[in-house]
Amino acid sequence: MKAIVFDFDGVIFDSEPVHFQAFLMVSKGIGFEFDYEKYLQEFIGFDDRDAFRVMLDMVGFEGTKRDRIVELCQQKQDAFEALVNAGAARPIDGVVELITQIKQAGIPFAVASGATRMDIDLMLGSIGLADQFDIIVTADDVAASKPHPETYTKAVDLLAQKYEELDLKPEDCVAIEDTTAGIKSARAAGLQVLAITTSNPAEVLHEAHRVIEQFDGVSPEKLNDWFID
């Protein structure tokens, strides 16, 4: 294991319920309402663009979809920011300690997320970690969201460029994920995958190489033991 690539929502921050609330606040305006279970089943892992694209299809929207999606994404961004500023999103238990240990061990690490850069900076800034990650790849940086592999492929490519001496390849990296879309994305990009059951039960995450329930007790040494070649 030469590098670690974190998903963000549901892995670093317990923010999926906050994204759901922000989506719901906006989607009501287009006549689309759903509960958290439906969000977990059908929308988690999508970036905002793809989520609203699906919603517009479901309500039979007939206007200029691209422009409407831009408007909806901005409304959702505003709603999400207000919720975060009100204290609605907190870090996943144990993740800050794990990130600190990884950094102290000198292991390169990155974020590969379907969230926007603004969302990520907002939440990382709230706990003083805004400048701790070597590489952050967001929905703003890719054309296709998870489960497409582009997000993870780009994160590994950027890490490889920064750490040329490591001769970094996808199979040398461990992705940490909480959704099936994320697992598919990471595996398609060639990474090994550790899944955590923050958003889905273990049986849903069976395509990961290993599944854990919490970060407590997880360390760089243990990750290396789990994923050693």
TITOR-816814 format. One line per 4 residues: number of its first residue (from 1); their letters; for each residue x, y, z of N, C-alpha, C. Coordinates in nm, 3 decimals. Example, Ala and Ser with C-alpha at 12.3 -4.5 7.8 and 13.67 -1.06 7.14 Angstrom:
# TITOR-816814
1 = AS = 1.319,-0.569,0.780,1.230,-0.450,0.780,1.320,-0.330,0.780 ~ 1.285,-0.225,0.708,1.367,-0.106,0.714,1.290,0.003,0.787
END
This chain:
# TITOR-816814
1 = MKAI = 0.083,-0.119,0.000,0.000,0.000,0.000,0.087,0.124,0.000 ~ 0.080,0.201,-0.110,0.164,0.321,-0.121,0.086,0.451,-0.103 ~ -0.046,0.445,-0.119,-0.127,0.567,-0.107,-0.270,0.529,-0.071 ~ -0.342,0.626,-0.013,-0.480,0.606,0.028,-0.566,0.715,-0.035
5 = VFDF = -0.679,0.675,-0.091,-0.770,0.771,-0.154,-0.907,0.761,-0.085 ~ -0.946,0.868,-0.019,-1.071,0.872,0.054,-1.185,0.924,-0.034 ~ -1.298,0.856,-0.029,-1.423,0.923,-0.067,-1.448,1.029,0.041 ~ -1.547,1.113,0.024,-1.568,1.220,0.123,-1.698,1.202,0.202
9 = DGVI = -1.812,1.217,0.135,-1.940,1.206,0.206,-1.960,1.063,0.254 ~ -1.983,1.048,0.383,-2.002,0.916,0.440,-1.873,0.846,0.478 ~ -1.759,0.903,0.442,-1.629,0.846,0.478,-1.551,0.943,0.567 ~ -1.540,1.067,0.526,-1.474,1.168,0.610,-1.577,1.245,0.692
13 = FDSE = -1.689,1.279,0.629,-1.796,1.351,0.700,-1.927,1.273,0.694 ~ -2.001,1.279,0.803,-2.135,1.220,0.807,-2.231,1.320,0.744 ~ -2.217,1.336,0.613,-2.286,1.443,0.542,-2.394,1.395,0.447 ~ -2.409,1.264,0.431,-2.514,1.216,0.340,-2.653,1.263,0.384
17 = PVHF = -2.689,1.256,0.515,-2.820,1.308,0.555,-2.836,1.457,0.525 ~ -2.726,1.531,0.528,-2.731,1.676,0.501,-2.752,1.699,0.352 ~ -2.683,1.621,0.268,-2.706,1.630,0.124,-2.852,1.597,0.092 ~ -2.904,1.494,0.156,-3.045,1.457,0.134,-3.138,1.573,0.167
21 = QAFL = -3.117,1.636,0.282,-3.203,1.748,0.321,-3.193,1.863,0.221 ~ -3.071,1.891,0.174,-3.053,1.999,0.076,-3.119,1.963,-0.056 ~ -3.103,1.838,-0.101,-3.171,1.794,-0.223,-3.323,1.809,-0.209 ~ -3.375,1.766,-0.096,-3.520,1.769,-0.075,-3.573,1.912,-0.076
25 = MVSK = -3.500,2.003,-0.015,-3.541,2.144,-0.012,-3.555,2.200,-0.153 ~ -3.469,2.155,-0.245,-3.470,2.206,-0.382,-3.564,2.127,-0.472 ~ -3.564,1.994,-0.455,-3.642,1.909,-0.547,-3.793,1.932,-0.535 ~ -3.838,1.978,-0.420,-3.981,2.007,-0.405,-4.026,2.110,-0.508
29 = GIGF = -3.934,2.198,-0.547,-3.968,2.302,-0.643,-3.991,2.250,-0.783 ~ -3.945,2.128,-0.811,-3.971,2.069,-0.943,-4.073,1.955,-0.932 ~ -4.138,1.946,-0.816,-4.242,1.846,-0.798,-4.191,1.707,-0.771 ~ -4.068,1.698,-0.716,-4.010,1.566,-0.687,-3.980,1.557,-0.538
33 = EFDY = -4.045,1.463,-0.471,-4.019,1.441,-0.329,-3.982,1.296,-0.305 ~ -3.896,1.272,-0.210,-3.850,1.136,-0.182,-3.802,1.129,-0.038 ~ -3.791,1.006,0.013,-3.746,0.989,0.151,-3.600,0.946,0.153 ~ -3.544,0.935,0.272,-3.402,0.905,0.285,-3.369,0.765,0.232
37 = EKYL = -3.459,0.671,0.249,-3.436,0.536,0.198,-3.422,0.537,0.047 ~ -3.508,0.613,-0.021,-3.498,0.623,-0.167,-3.369,0.693,-0.208 ~ -3.330,0.792,-0.131,-3.203,0.861,-0.157,-3.087,0.762,-0.151 ~ -3.083,0.679,-0.046,-2.976,0.581,-0.031,-2.977,0.477,-0.143
41 = QEFI = -3.096,0.439,-0.187,-3.108,0.335,-0.288,-3.079,0.385,-0.429 ~ -3.118,0.510,-0.459,-3.115,0.555,-0.598,-3.025,0.673,-0.628 ~ -2.986,0.750,-0.526,-2.913,0.873,-0.556,-2.776,0.883,-0.492 ~ -2.752,0.811,-0.384,-2.624,0.822,-0.316,-2.512,0.778,-0.410
45 = GFDD = -2.404,0.852,-0.411,-2.293,0.823,-0.502,-2.295,0.908,-0.627 ~ -2.413,0.961,-0.664,-2.421,1.052,-0.778,-2.366,1.189,-0.738 ~ -2.312,1.264,-0.835,-2.288,1.405,-0.807,-2.419,1.480,-0.828 ~ -2.421,1.608,-0.792,-2.544,1.686,-0.798,-2.603,1.690,-0.939
49 = RDAF = -2.516,1.703,-1.038,-2.563,1.713,-1.177,-2.643,1.589,-1.218 ~ -2.586,1.473,-1.190,-2.653,1.350,-1.230,-2.778,1.325,-1.149 ~ -2.776,1.362,-1.020,-2.894,1.344,-0.937,-3.011,1.428,-0.990 ~ -2.984,1.554,-1.022,-3.092,1.639,-1.074,-3.133,1.597,-1.216
53 = RVML = -3.041,1.544,-1.292,-3.075,1.495,-1.425,-3.178,1.381,-1.415 ~ -3.154,1.291,-1.320,-3.248,1.180,-1.299,-3.382,1.232,-1.249 ~ -3.380,1.326,-1.156,-3.505,1.381,-1.103,-3.587,1.448,-1.212 ~ -3.521,1.525,-1.298,-3.593,1.593,-1.406,-3.653,1.493,-1.503
57 = DMVG = -3.581,1.385,-1.528,-3.636,1.279,-1.614,-3.760,1.218,-1.549 ~ -3.755,1.198,-1.419,-3.865,1.133,-1.348,-3.992,1.219,-1.347 ~ -3.974,1.352,-1.347,-4.092,1.439,-1.346,-4.133,1.481,-1.487 ~ -4.063,1.431,-1.588,-4.099,1.461,-1.726,-4.069,1.603,-1.769
61 = FEGT = -3.961,1.661,-1.718,-3.923,1.798,-1.753,-3.896,1.808,-1.903 ~ -3.950,1.912,-1.968,-3.939,1.925,-2.113,-3.864,2.050,-2.158 ~ -3.811,2.127,-2.064,-3.739,2.248,-2.101,-3.593,2.220,-2.134 ~ -3.510,2.325,-2.125,-3.367,2.311,-2.149,-3.303,2.254,-2.023
65 = KRDR = -3.276,2.125,-2.027,-3.234,2.053,-1.907,-3.100,2.104,-1.853 ~ -3.007,2.132,-1.942,-2.874,2.174,-1.897,-2.881,2.301,-1.813 ~ -2.955,2.400,-1.860,-2.966,2.526,-1.786,-3.038,2.506,-1.653 ~ -3.141,2.423,-1.656,-3.217,2.398,-1.533,-3.132,2.326,-1.430
69 = IVEL = -3.048,2.234,-1.474,-2.960,2.162,-1.380,-2.862,2.258,-1.315 ~ -2.809,2.352,-1.391,-2.718,2.452,-1.335,-2.789,2.531,-1.225 ~ -2.912,2.572,-1.250,-2.990,2.648,-1.151,-3.015,2.564,-1.026 ~ -3.053,2.439,-1.045,-3.084,2.352,-0.932,-2.959,2.323,-0.849
73 = CQQK = -2.848,2.304,-0.915,-2.723,2.277,-0.843,-2.684,2.396,-0.756 ~ -2.704,2.517,-0.806,-2.671,2.635,-0.727,-2.765,2.647,-0.607 ~ -2.894,2.619,-0.628,-2.989,2.623,-0.517,-2.953,2.519,-0.411 ~ -2.913,2.401,-0.457,-2.875,2.296,-0.362,-2.748,2.334,-0.289
77 = QDAF = -2.652,2.395,-0.359,-2.529,2.440,-0.295,-2.559,2.540,-0.183 ~ -2.648,2.634,-0.210,-2.686,2.734,-0.110,-2.752,2.669,0.011 ~ -2.841,2.573,-0.015,-2.911,2.503,0.093,-2.813,2.421,0.176 ~ -2.722,2.352,0.108,-2.624,2.270,0.178,-2.533,2.356,0.265
81 = EALV = -2.486,2.467,0.211,-2.398,2.556,0.287,-2.467,2.607,0.413 ~ -2.593,2.641,0.401,-2.667,2.690,0.518,-2.678,2.581,0.625 ~ -2.703,2.459,0.583,-2.714,2.347,0.677,-2.581,2.319,0.746 ~ -2.472,2.321,0.669,-2.339,2.296,0.727,-2.302,2.407,0.825
85 = NAGA = -2.329,2.531,0.787,-2.298,2.643,0.876,-2.380,2.639,1.005 ~ -2.494,2.569,0.999,-2.576,2.552,1.119,-2.531,2.433,1.204 ~ -2.424,2.365,1.160,-2.368,2.255,1.237,-2.427,2.119,1.207 ~ -2.488,2.103,1.090,-2.557,1.977,1.058,-2.462,1.863,1.020
89 = ARPI = -2.339,1.893,0.979,-2.246,1.789,0.934,-2.128,1.779,1.028 ~ -2.095,1.656,1.069,-1.982,1.632,1.157,-1.893,1.522,1.099 ~ -1.765,1.519,1.137,-1.676,1.414,1.087,-1.720,1.276,1.134 ~ -1.691,1.175,1.053,-1.714,1.037,1.091,-1.621,1.004,1.209
93 = DGVV = -1.672,0.933,1.309,-1.592,0.899,1.427,-1.464,0.827,1.387 ~ -1.353,0.876,1.438,-1.224,0.811,1.418,-1.149,0.853,1.294 ~ -1.213,0.923,1.201,-1.147,0.953,1.073,-1.039,1.059,1.088 ~ -1.060,1.159,1.173,-0.959,1.263,1.191,-0.831,1.202,1.249
97 = ELIT = -0.847,1.111,1.344,-0.732,1.043,1.403,-0.659,0.960,1.298 ~ -0.734,0.891,1.211,-0.672,0.810,1.106,-0.596,0.897,1.008 ~ -0.656,1.008,0.966,-0.589,1.100,0.873,-0.460,1.152,0.935 ~ -0.464,1.186,1.063,-0.344,1.235,1.133,-0.234,1.129,1.133
101 = QIKQ = -0.270,1.003,1.159,-0.173,0.895,1.159,-0.114,0.872,1.020 ~ -0.198,0.878,0.918,-0.151,0.858,0.781,-0.051,0.967,0.744 ~ -0.082,1.090,0.780,0.008,1.201,0.749,0.140,1.186,0.824 ~ 0.133,1.148,0.951,0.256,1.130,1.031,0.342,1.016,0.976
105 = AGIP = 0.277,0.916,0.916,0.350,0.803,0.858,0.410,0.836,0.722 ~ 0.377,0.952,0.668,0.432,0.993,0.539,0.370,0.925,0.420 ~ 0.248,0.874,0.437,0.179,0.805,0.327,0.099,0.908,0.247 ~ 0.117,0.917,0.117,0.038,1.009,0.036,-0.111,0.974,0.044
109 = FAVA = -0.195,1.076,0.050,-0.339,1.049,0.053,-0.414,1.160,-0.019 ~ -0.534,1.125,-0.065,-0.612,1.215,-0.149,-0.761,1.197,-0.121 ~ -0.840,1.287,-0.177,-0.986,1.274,-0.179,-1.029,1.255,-0.323 ~ -1.122,1.161,-0.345,-1.185,1.141,-0.476,-1.335,1.135,-0.452
113 = SGAT = -1.404,1.244,-0.480,-1.542,1.258,-0.436,-1.633,1.312,-0.545 ~ -1.761,1.277,-0.533,-1.863,1.333,-0.621,-1.920,1.463,-0.568 ~ -1.872,1.508,-0.453,-1.915,1.637,-0.400,-1.845,1.750,-0.475 ~ -1.894,1.872,-0.459,-1.829,1.987,-0.521,-1.711,2.031,-0.435
117 = RMDI = -1.619,2.104,-0.495,-1.504,2.155,-0.420,-1.550,2.249,-0.309 ~ -1.653,2.327,-0.337,-1.703,2.419,-0.237,-1.755,2.344,-0.115 ~ -1.830,2.234,-0.138,-1.881,2.153,-0.027,-1.766,2.099,0.057 ~ -1.667,2.043,-0.010,-1.555,1.980,0.060,-1.474,2.083,0.138
121 = DLML = -1.441,2.195,0.075,-1.364,2.299,0.144,-1.441,2.352,0.265 ~ -1.571,2.365,0.250,-1.655,2.414,0.359,-1.645,2.323,0.480 ~ -1.659,2.191,0.457,-1.658,2.097,0.569,-1.518,2.076,0.626 ~ -1.418,2.060,0.539,-1.282,2.044,0.590,-1.237,2.167,0.668
125 = GSIG = -1.275,2.284,0.620,-1.240,2.408,0.690,-1.301,2.416,0.828 ~ -1.416,2.355,0.845,-1.484,2.361,0.975,-1.411,2.282,1.083 ~ -1.321,2.190,1.043,-1.246,2.112,1.141,-1.095,2.131,1.124 ~ -1.054,2.234,1.049,-0.914,2.267,1.036,-0.832,2.175,0.948
129 = LADQ = -0.895,2.105,0.853,-0.822,2.012,0.766,-0.821,2.057,0.620 ~ -0.854,2.181,0.594,-0.870,2.227,0.456,-0.744,2.211,0.372 ~ -0.626,2.219,0.434,-0.502,2.213,0.356,-0.421,2.086,0.383 ~ -0.487,1.983,0.435,-0.415,1.862,0.475,-0.402,1.758,0.365
133 = FDII = -0.486,1.763,0.264,-0.485,1.659,0.161,-0.394,1.697,0.045 ~ -0.315,1.599,-0.002,-0.225,1.623,-0.114,-0.302,1.656,-0.241 ~ -0.408,1.581,-0.265,-0.486,1.594,-0.388,-0.634,1.586,-0.351 ~ -0.716,1.672,-0.411,-0.861,1.663,-0.395,-0.924,1.669,-0.534
137 = VTAD = -0.990,1.560,-0.573,-1.062,1.554,-0.700,-1.211,1.556,-0.669 ~ -1.284,1.647,-0.730,-1.425,1.667,-0.701,-1.509,1.655,-0.827 ~ -1.639,1.673,-0.810,-1.730,1.672,-0.925,-1.695,1.782,-1.025 ~ -1.631,1.888,-0.976,-1.594,1.999,-1.064,-1.482,1.961,-1.160
141 = DVAA = -1.411,1.852,-1.130,-1.290,1.817,-1.204,-1.309,1.707,-1.307 ~ -1.427,1.647,-1.312,-1.449,1.532,-1.400,-1.575,1.551,-1.484 ~ -1.580,1.479,-1.595,-1.697,1.485,-1.682,-1.802,1.383,-1.641 ~ -1.756,1.270,-1.584,-1.848,1.161,-1.548,-1.832,1.127,-1.400
145 = SKPH = -1.943,1.118,-1.330,-1.938,1.089,-1.187,-1.934,0.938,-1.162 ~ -1.909,0.900,-1.039,-1.913,0.759,-1.001,-2.051,0.702,-1.036 ~ -2.058,0.577,-1.082,-1.958,0.470,-1.079,-1.854,0.471,-1.191 ~ -1.855,0.572,-1.278,-1.749,0.583,-1.377,-1.615,0.596,-1.303
149 = PETY = -1.508,0.538,-1.354,-1.380,0.539,-1.282,-1.301,0.669,-1.290 ~ -1.349,0.769,-1.364,-1.269,0.889,-1.390,-1.221,0.956,-1.263 ~ -1.305,0.966,-1.161,-1.267,1.036,-1.038,-1.145,0.971,-0.973 ~ -1.147,0.839,-0.960,-1.034,0.769,-0.899,-0.913,0.767,-0.990
153 = TKAV = -0.934,0.750,-1.118,-0.822,0.750,-1.212,-0.748,0.883,-1.206 ~ -0.822,0.991,-1.200,-0.758,1.123,-1.194,-0.683,1.142,-1.062 ~ -0.743,1.097,-0.951,-0.677,1.112,-0.821,-0.544,1.036,-0.819 ~ -0.543,0.913,-0.869,-0.419,0.834,-0.872,-0.317,0.897,-0.966
157 = DLLA = -0.361,0.945,-1.081,-0.269,1.010,-1.176,-0.202,1.132,-1.113 ~ -0.280,1.212,-1.041,-0.225,1.332,-0.977,-0.129,1.296,-0.865 ~ -0.162,1.192,-0.787,-0.070,1.146,-0.683,0.059,1.094,-0.745 ~ 0.048,1.020,-0.855,0.166,0.966,-0.922,0.256,1.077,-0.975
161 = QKYE = 0.196,1.184,-1.024,0.275,1.297,-1.072,0.347,1.367,-0.958 ~ 0.281,1.376,-0.844,0.340,1.446,-0.729,0.447,1.362,-0.662 ~ 0.429,1.231,-0.662,0.523,1.141,-0.595,0.585,1.046,-0.698 ~ 0.662,1.103,-0.791,0.720,1.026,-0.900,0.810,0.914,-0.849
165 = ELDL = 0.875,0.939,-0.735,0.970,0.841,-0.682,0.903,0.711,-0.637 ~ 0.770,0.714,-0.617,0.698,0.595,-0.571,0.656,0.502,-0.685 ~ 0.666,0.550,-0.808,0.619,0.472,-0.924,0.478,0.419,-0.896 ~ 0.391,0.510,-0.860,0.257,0.476,-0.810,0.167,0.423,-0.920
169 = KPED = 0.104,0.309,-0.893,0.005,0.250,-0.983,-0.126,0.232,-0.909 ~ -0.240,0.221,-0.981,-0.369,0.208,-0.913,-0.373,0.094,-0.811 ~ -0.311,-0.020,-0.846,-0.317,-0.136,-0.756,-0.237,-0.115,-0.628 ~ -0.154,-0.009,-0.624,-0.079,0.024,-0.502,-0.162,0.108,-0.405
173 = CVAI = -0.281,0.148,-0.447,-0.362,0.242,-0.370,-0.485,0.175,-0.311 ~ -0.524,0.220,-0.193,-0.646,0.174,-0.127,-0.748,0.287,-0.127 ~ -0.865,0.259,-0.180,-0.977,0.354,-0.174,-1.063,0.320,-0.052 ~ -1.114,0.423,0.013,-1.206,0.402,0.125,-1.341,0.458,0.083
177 = EDTT = -1.442,0.372,0.081,-1.572,0.405,0.024,-1.687,0.362,0.114 ~ -1.806,0.417,0.086,-1.926,0.380,0.164,-2.045,0.346,0.075 ~ -2.027,0.349,-0.058,-2.139,0.324,-0.148,-2.100,0.225,-0.257 ~ -2.201,0.163,-0.316,-2.176,0.069,-0.426,-2.121,0.143,-0.548
181 = AGIK = -2.173,0.263,-0.574,-2.123,0.340,-0.689,-1.976,0.373,-0.671 ~ -1.937,0.408,-0.550,-1.798,0.440,-0.522,-1.708,0.319,-0.533 ~ -1.756,0.205,-0.482,-1.678,0.082,-0.491,-1.656,0.044,-0.637 ~ -1.762,0.050,-0.717,-1.750,0.018,-0.860,-1.651,0.112,-0.928
185 = SARA = -1.657,0.240,-0.894,-1.567,0.338,-0.952,-1.422,0.307,-0.919 ~ -1.395,0.281,-0.791,-1.257,0.254,-0.748,-1.204,0.124,-0.809 ~ -1.287,0.021,-0.808,-1.241,-0.108,-0.863,-1.218,-0.098,-1.014 ~ -1.305,-0.024,-1.082,-1.287,-0.007,-1.227,-1.159,0.070,-1.259
189 = AGLQ = -1.117,0.156,-1.164,-0.993,0.231,-1.183,-0.871,0.149,-1.141 ~ -0.894,0.030,-1.083,-0.783,-0.058,-1.048,-0.737,-0.053,-0.904 ~ -0.808,0.020,-0.818,-0.768,0.031,-0.678,-0.824,-0.085,-0.595 ~ -0.760,-0.112,-0.482,-0.818,-0.199,-0.382,-0.914,-0.115,-0.300
193 = VLAI = -1.016,-0.179,-0.239,-1.122,-0.101,-0.175,-1.152,-0.150,-0.034 ~ -1.149,-0.055,0.059,-1.198,-0.076,0.195,-1.331,-0.002,0.206 ~ -1.436,-0.072,0.246,-1.568,-0.009,0.261,-1.602,0.005,0.408 ~ -1.675,0.110,0.441,-1.721,0.133,0.577,-1.873,0.146,0.576
197 = TTSN = -1.938,0.089,0.677,-2.085,0.078,0.677,-2.153,0.199,0.738 ~ -2.110,0.318,0.699,-2.174,0.440,0.750,-2.305,0.471,0.679 ~ -2.315,0.431,0.551,-2.434,0.463,0.471,-2.510,0.339,0.425 ~ -2.444,0.225,0.422,-2.504,0.101,0.373,-2.460,-0.016,0.459
201 = PAEV = -2.543,-0.120,0.471,-2.501,-0.240,0.545,-2.394,-0.316,0.470 ~ -2.324,-0.402,0.542,-2.210,-0.474,0.485,-2.247,-0.555,0.362 ~ -2.367,-0.616,0.363,-2.403,-0.701,0.250,-2.418,-0.621,0.120 ~ -2.450,-0.494,0.130,-2.462,-0.410,0.011,-2.323,-0.375,-0.044
205 = LHEA = -2.222,-0.377,0.042,-2.087,-0.335,0.006,-1.995,-0.453,-0.026 ~ -2.054,-0.565,-0.063,-1.979,-0.690,-0.077,-1.874,-0.688,-0.188 ~ -1.882,-0.593,-0.280,-1.783,-0.587,-0.387,-1.650,-0.526,-0.340 ~ -1.648,-0.469,-0.220,-1.521,-0.419,-0.165,-1.434,-0.537,-0.124
209 = HRVI = -1.304,-0.513,-0.115,-1.211,-0.619,-0.075,-1.221,-0.648,0.075 ~ -1.259,-0.546,0.153,-1.278,-0.562,0.296,-1.382,-0.460,0.342 ~ -1.463,-0.497,0.441,-1.566,-0.408,0.495,-1.547,-0.393,0.646 ~ -1.554,-0.269,0.695,-1.544,-0.243,0.838,-1.667,-0.164,0.883
213 = EQFD = -1.694,-0.167,1.013,-1.808,-0.094,1.068,-1.770,0.044,1.119 ~ -1.643,0.063,1.154,-1.599,0.191,1.209,-1.448,0.206,1.190 ~ -1.399,0.329,1.209,-1.257,0.355,1.195,-1.179,0.330,1.324 ~ -1.246,0.317,1.434,-1.177,0.293,1.561,-1.089,0.169,1.548
217 = GVSP = -0.962,0.183,1.581,-0.870,0.071,1.573,-0.802,0.056,1.438 ~ -0.844,0.134,1.338,-0.781,0.128,1.206,-0.660,0.221,1.206 ~ -0.548,0.173,1.157,-0.424,0.248,1.154,-0.355,0.224,1.020 ~ -0.254,0.304,0.986,-0.179,0.276,0.862,-0.120,0.136,0.862
221 = EKLN = -0.072,0.091,0.977,-0.014,-0.044,0.987,-0.118,-0.151,0.957 ~ -0.237,-0.133,1.012,-0.341,-0.232,0.989,-0.386,-0.230,0.843 ~ -0.396,-0.113,0.785,-0.432,-0.104,0.643,-0.328,-0.175,0.557 ~ -0.202,-0.157,0.592,-0.097,-0.222,0.515,-0.103,-0.374,0.530
225 = DWFI = -0.135,-0.421,0.650,-0.151,-0.566,0.671,-0.266,-0.620,0.588 ~ -0.376,-0.545,0.584,-0.496,-0.591,0.511,-0.472,-0.597,0.361 ~ -0.395,-0.500,0.310,-0.386,-0.485,0.164,-0.246,-0.510,0.111 ~ -0.162,-0.576,0.189,-0.027,-0.605,0.141,-0.035,-0.703,0.025
229 = D = 0.053,-0.686,-0.071,0.052,-0.772,-0.191,0.098,-0.914,-0.153
END
